[in-house]
């Protein structure tokens, strides 16, 4: 229990024998029993008074002498149990029992004592509880912000150029840390891996998976340079490795992901879209194309099948990847209309990432509608 030491006192009982059961019940419920009312224990320190009321007219007199904010239960003689108990309740007692009723069914009295203890604890500890709750929330936010600083260091620079491509992104968590994650990795002088992942759920548990994802990708690049594994050269094999890791850890988490491998020598983009929606949008001078290569999400099943596709890139192009949080906030009702709206926005702002980010993400910065992480990644070469 959060608050202990609620005191209870027995008042007006004619003999010790009749109070033994009451004392045992009070102690069993968790009260600290005060043997005798005295100056050593102020009445204001007592949370529950168990009062023997022998005559109806005593009820009001007894209540006047006791603290108004304490709980009081009346114990009435067996012979006067009916209307007498009702008059005690009307006078202001919290409850009333006859000695006969307690003897016949002690469980009812003890159940009420349990409730009474919680009420006393809440009354005595209300401000402290609120203070503890506020402190706990503050500590949680502090931990979250510390976790965000770690996650932020794992993210790439907001603007960088690698192997002839320019990468920009904007990521807005729904909470403090994010289940969305992006990365850009130079494998060698001609190969570049980049991806956008969206982990199920929100908050710290989802952010932890992004740390595991970053660690795995780094291992795959190291294995490539050690010539112990070449999985990094295939988005499909990368998805398989991520899936194996998530399933083996039994984290009850899965993710959707777009993984792209750009080859500057061949001018090709090899990619896998694993459960991710919306599809990446490729803008060239001639067309607007959704890169569809849909496989299931990663981390759901032990042996899924992933596929990959490739496209030859022209000299000038823009490729935009979004998380589903962005897609869901588009005002259109149907999926087809949302897809068309997103394609039109990407096409109209293909050369202006800041405007695209403002339109898709920053416009929702102070919105109550934002319930998911929002991410947009912009990859470009040349001008359209």
LINJO-V96364 format. One record per residue. N is the residue number from 1. OMEGA is omega in whole degrees, 0 to 359 (999 if undefined). D_CENTER is the distance of its C-alpha to the mean C-alpha in whole Angstrom. Layout:
BEGIN
n = {N	N}
omega = {OMEGA	OMEGA}
d_center = {D_CENTER	D_CENTER}
END
This chain:
BEGIN
n = {1	2	3	4	5	6	7	8	9	10	11	12	13	14	15	16	17	18	19	20	21	22	23	24	25	26	27	28	29	30	31	32	33	34	35	36	37	38	39	40	41	42	43	44	45	46	47	48	49	50	51	52	53	54	55	56	57	58	59	60	61	62	63	64	65	66	67	68	69	70	71	72	73	74	75	76	77	78	79	80	81	82	83	84	85	86	87	88	89	90	91	92	93	94	95	96	97	98	99	100	101	102	103	104	105	106	107	108	109	110	111	112	113	114	115	116	117	118	119	120	121	122	123	124	125	126	127	128	129	130	131	132	133	134	135	136	137	138	139	140	141	142	143	144	145	146	147	148	149	150	151	152	153	154	155	156	157	158	159	160	161	162	163	164	165	166	167	168	169	170	171	172	173	174	175	176	177	178	179	180	181	182	183	184	185	186	187	188	189	190	191	192	193	194	195	196	197	198	199	200	201	202	203	204	205	206	207	208	209	210	211	212	213	214	215	216	217	218	219	220	221	222	223	224	225	226	227	228	229	230	231	232	233	234	235	236	237	238	239	240	241	242	243	244	245	246	247	248	249	250	251	252	253	254	255	256	257	258	259	260	261	262	263	264	265	266	267	268	269	270	271	272	273	274	275	276	277	278	279	280	281	282	283	284	285	286	287	288	289	290	291	292	293	294	295	296	297	298	299	300	301	302	303	304	305	306	307	308	309	310	311	312	313	314	315	316	317	318	319	320	321	322	323	324	325	326	327	328	329	330	331	332	333	334	335	336	337	338	339	340	341	342	343	344	345	346	347	348	349	350	351	352	353	354	355	356	357	358	359	360	361	362	363	364	365	366	367	368	369	370	371	372	373	374	375	376	377	378	379	380	381	382	383	384}
omega = {184	182	182	173	174	185	175	181	175	183	168	181	188	181	183	185	183	183	184	179	180	179	180	180	179	179	180	179	178	178	170	186	175	186	184	174	181	179	182	178	181	179	182	179	185	184	182	175	175	193	173	182	185	180	182	183	178	188	181	181	180	182	180	183	184	179	185	184	179	173	179	175	181	172	186	180	182	187	184	193	190	182	180	179	179	179	177	178	179	179	178	175	180	178	180	179	170	178	179	180	178	179	183	183	183	185	180	178	181	177	178	178	178	177	180	179	180	178	179	179	180	180	181	187	184	180	180	179	179	180	178	179	179	178	179	179	179	178	179	179	178	177	180	180	175	177	178	179	176	181	181	180	179	180	177	174	182	177	176	180	180	176	175	179	175	183	174	177	173	183	180	179	174	174	179	174	191	170	172	180	175	176	176	186	173	180	174	186	181	185	179	174	170	183	172	181	178	182	179	180	182	170	191	183	178	178	178	179	178	176	177	179	178	180	180	180	178	178	181	177	178	179	178	181	175	181	177	179	180	180	182	181	182	176	179	180	176	178	178	180	178	180	180	181	182	181	182	182	178	182	184	178	171	180	168	186	168	181	182	175	179	178	184	180	182	183	181	175	176	188	173	175	186	177	189	178	7	178	175	182	180	179	174	179	187	189	170	189	169	180	183	175	197	172	180	178	185	175	181	186	183	186	179	175	177	178	178	179	180	177	175	184	176	180	182	179	170	177	182	177	179	171	183	175	177	182	183	183	173	190	182	184	184	179	181	179	176	180	179	180	180	178	180	179	180	180	183	182	185	182	186	182	182	179	179	179	178	184	185	188	189	177	181	188	182	184	175	181	185	181	183	174	181	180	171	180	186	180	186	171	181	181	178	999}
d_center = {25	24	27	30	34	34	38	40	44	47	49	53	53	57	57	55	55	53	50	49	47	45	45	43	41	40	39	38	35	34	36	39	42	44	48	50	49	51	50	48	45	45	44	41	40	40	37	39	43	44	48	51	52	56	57	55	57	55	51	51	53	51	48	49	50	46	43	41	38	38	38	41	43	46	48	51	54	55	58	56	53	52	53	53	49	49	50	48	45	47	48	44	43	40	41	45	46	49	50	51	48	46	49	49	45	43	40	39	40	38	35	36	36	32	31	33	32	28	30	31	29	26	30	30	27	25	26	25	22	21	21	19	16	17	18	15	12	15	15	11	12	15	13	11	14	16	14	14	18	18	17	19	22	21	22	25	27	27	30	32	35	36	39	40	36	34	31	28	25	22	18	16	12	10	8	10	10	11	11	15	17	21	24	28	30	34	35	39	41	41	38	34	31	28	25	22	19	16	13	12	8	6	5	7	8	9	11	13	14	16	17	19	20	22	23	25	26	28	29	31	33	34	35	37	39	40	41	39	37	37	34	33	36	34	31	31	32	29	26	28	27	24	24	25	23	20	22	23	20	19	15	15	14	16	17	19	22	25	27	30	33	36	39	41	45	44	43	40	37	35	32	30	27	25	23	22	23	24	27	28	31	34	37	40	44	44	41	38	36	33	33	32	32	29	28	25	22	21	20	21	24	27	29	29	31	30	33	34	36	38	39	42	41	43	44	42	39	35	32	29	26	23	19	19	16	20	22	20	20	24	26	28	28	29	28	31	31	28	29	33	31	29	32	34	32	32	36	36	34	35	37	34	31	30	31	29	26	27	27	24	21	23	24	20	19	19	19	16	17	15	11	12	13	16	19	23	25	29	32	35	39	42	42	42}
END
